[in-house]
Amino acid sequence: MSRGMGTSQIEPILFHTFNTIFMLVLVVVTLYPFLNTIAVSLNVGSDTIRGGIYLWPREWTMQNYKAVFVSGTIYNAFWVSVARTVLSTVLNIFLTTMLAYALSRREFVFRKPITLIFILTMYFSAGLIPGYFLIKELHLLNSFWVYIIPSMLSAFNMIVIRTYIGTLPESLVESARIDGAGDFKIFMQIIFPLCKPVLATIALFVAVGAWNSWFDAFLYTSSRQELSTLQYELMKLLSSTMNSNSNPSVANGAGATKDSISMVTPLSIRAAVTVVAAVPILLVYPFLQKYFVVGLNVGSVKE
């Protein structure tokens, strides 16, 4: 009997021990790429070439980040990216949710054909050149609104939000109509607040996409420096550094000293650029993470 009691007491301890070790290993494996990138970005570039940088810099320096921020255009590009991300996210969420609500109403006769049209846009695209000419005809070239208007609606996000709205009790809408509420009032006071979990998930998707986008800046606003985004500026910096191969003075600018040049390499610049681009989104992510399970589960359900 004592042996049985001893085994039953040891088993939970062994389980929790192995479970803790396994989870710690999983955390290290998951975080290692980003921690390694931070370590490389804080290490002297000439020393990084030797290899062997894992989780801790061997020779500390901030020269890689100085090389990234040496250009004054990076600060204006940062605020352009912030404005673009905020406006794109807010407008996309609001307008897409309005569309999803309209297409979720059973009394709307044309909801199925219109939904089918939106779904077709997910599978077929006119291509890059027709898209460029469309933007040109809309007089959006070299305009800040070229970042906002094309991203105000999303077919995939609409389907996900519409599916979530379909799970809400229809009695809420019916009782509001009995009280004399119109569609817009029902949407603003009932539907929109109840969609918070799925909207938080979609908002993060839209924000990450807007923040990381640089190709549209390259296509539509490259002739106006004041409209350049952070990702486009970082891409240009990384491209020039990689093309310079072993000549990092391109990244450091004309005022770089000999000592600072020897501390910066394309590999270290690439690590610093990655950290600078990722940190703002990483700061937002924890506040929306709790909505991910609900939002993603809803997105997996189809009618």
HELIX and SHEET records of a PDB file:
HELIX    1   1 SER A    2  SER A   41  1                                  40    
HELIX    2   2 GLY A   45  THR A   48  1                                   4    
HELIX    3   3 GLN A   63  PHE A   69  1                                   7    
HELIX    4   4 THR A   73  SER A  104  1                                  32    
HELIX    5   5 ARG A  111  TYR A  123  1                                  13    
HELIX    6   6 LEU A  128  GLU A  137  1                                  10    
HELIX    7   7 PHE A  144  VAL A  146  5                                   3    
HELIX    8   8 ILE A  149  SER A  151  5                                   3    
HELIX    9   9 ALA A  155  GLY A  166  1                                  12    
HELIX   10  10 GLU A  170  ILE A  178  1                                   9    
HELIX   11  11 ASP A  183  ILE A  186  1                                   4    
HELIX   12  12 PHE A  187  ILE A  191  3                                   5    
HELIX   13  13 PHE A  192  LEU A  194  1                                   3    
HELIX   14  14 LYS A  196  ASN A  212  1                                  17    
HELIX   15  15 PHE A  215  TYR A  220  1                                   6    
HELIX   16  16 GLN A  225  LEU A  227  5                                   3    
HELIX   17  17 LEU A  230  SER A  244  1                                  15    
HELIX   18  18 SER A  249  ASN A  252  1                                   4    
HELIX   19  19 LYS A  258  SER A  262  1                                   5    
HELIX   20  20 PRO A  266  LEU A  288  1                                  23    
HELIX   21  21 GLN A  289  TYR A  291  5                                   3    
HELIX   22  22 PHE A  292  GLY A  299  1                                   8    
END                                                                             
